[in-house]
């Protein structure tokens, strides 16, 4: 249990001061077992109590390392006045992060709910019961009763502490002692109070203000004071020491008060006891002086108030600043709106002085608009003649389902200004071309001498003043300002508007303009073009030609530089030692393979690009450049293959015969029937040669042929060889390679 001191209202502070805490706390450290840490047993003993409700509380708290850290708490009546017959009964106990298992009327087991260092805190309340009258009756014998609380862990280790209950007689209530009714809300007078809900009420142990207690008395002597005490277990109570002085020759009737806060989580009957102190020695205790029932509150749906308000306005030529503010209530989670509603329909009230002050003349008019189905708007129509800040608050009072909420507004009222001081200029477009179904964005520079509200400032398309608008009566061709974008200050700066272009908009050129309703405009800007489907396709093809052309040209330029560097390296191979030469040959072959793969890709893709976009001459030039680079690549491969053969034979013993280098000519012809003829002419007689057809992403095609005595032959195939690289090999040596481009 915690005791909380709180300040009184300013009107009562000069009569009051705080008194000592009424409950006596004793803290005993208990050695933890089974991994429990920071174990403490706190017992609370009252110095007085009511014969009809005598009780005490023990608190056991610790850090449970696991759910096996179980404690048992037992209350034992150790002493009682002579002739009394009483026993103990557990009531209204609670625990945090633990469950309670009542083993007997005076014994309870505390079982942690969680592992991993879970904090356990339990409040165990025991009531003194009369054997004859029962727990609901009065204690027959007054006096002091002693109770021992014993905590036992699962290993049998125990610790104990004593509690004391002093049962006194109930005094006769002073007839001059009354509730200060003029200071208590109507609900408090009924002794049937509902918790005042706060935002975090759903938490298990949230704080709630239960009630305010007031007391008044007549004919008080000097130094009379009052203290309040609550019977709640987990109560934070503000204890009041209110000294009510009697002025000389007069009767004093003054109210003292306290606020009681509770962490009690269920419905319960409660009371506040009163201690009337006369001077510094004598006191009278009134138990159960004021009783009430705490009801568990319903779970309310959180709400908010949406406010639509200008930031600032200026006084017009008629001497008044005229503007409206609209408010409506919705749940924080819009999914919780009632069916068919776009706002809540319960009462909203205006809580503010703006519009009701002297000198404001017409001031403010309140009205509720429900003409739009599903909506309920609360509207304030202001007509003010005084400059400054108009501020106010809206209150949504809610109902049994939806919670109360508030909304606020602040409007600056500026002096009257010269209409000629306002100007719109520098109208520009984010893009001069837009597609139907997209958004047109218009920028414009605004000058204004004061921070005037931007209501009525916007931009539009088409003919200004056309009632049907550019897109017909079903679509708006006006976009109100989205606010300040940049500039020296929000007074003079760049603003913008967005206009939604319907998908059904007719293609063509449209005028653009900016206006400030009732102030200035229209000011025209550049025309904007709404593109047709054909325009969109052509623009897409144009962008594709530019983007793809730049990407391909960059790739081919890189290949061209690589081919030139490799040609230079091949020319220097003859100057390298054997090991260095073999390493360089391997590196060059790998680089040529990578270049070959890249060029084959472009030779396959570029003709397709050209077919889908015939007007893109960039593709034609890139195809020519790709073929030229591939021819250079084949030439380098032929040089490298011959050099590799020469290098491999350099260390072989040479006889006196005449050596002839194997050669081959290769011709590919496409016939009228779509077939391809592969003609090979070599200087090799009766030798087996190999013809390979390769293409990136396709399976390699292999042909084997013996030259015979004629040294030439023709292979006919129905395969589409376009894009394939045809290579003639003899004993693994490449004799000829060409690319089929048709």
Protein Blocks (a to p, Z undefined) as FASTA:
>chain_A
ZZddddddfklmmmgccdddfbdcdddddddeehiahiacdddddfbdcfklccdddddd
dddfbfklccddddddfbdcehiacddddehiacehiacddfbfkbccdddfbehhiacd
dddddddddfklommlccfbgcddddddddddfkopacdddddddddddddddfklccdf
klpcfklmnopacddddfklmpmbbcddfbdcddddehiaehiacddddfbfblccdddd
ddddddehiacddddddddddfbfbdcdddddddddehjlbccddehkbgcddddddddd
dddddddddfbdcddfkopacdddddddddfblmlpcehiabdfbdcddddfehpaghkl
nopaddddfkbghiacdddddddfbecjdddddddebjfkbccddddddddddddddfkl
pccehiacfbfbdcehiacddddddddfbdcdfehiacdehjehianomnojkbccbdcd
ebjfbdjbfkbccddddddddfklccdddddddddehiaccddddddddddfklmmmmmm
mmmmmmmmmmmmmmmmmmmmmmmmmmmmmmmmmmpcfklmmmmmmmmmmmmmmmmmmmmm
mmmmmmmmmmmmmmlmklmmmmmmmmmmmmmmmmmmmmmmmmmmmmmmmmpccdfbdcdd
ddddddddddfkopacdddddfbehiacddddddehiacddddddebjnopacdddfbdf
ehiacdddeehiafbdcddfZZ
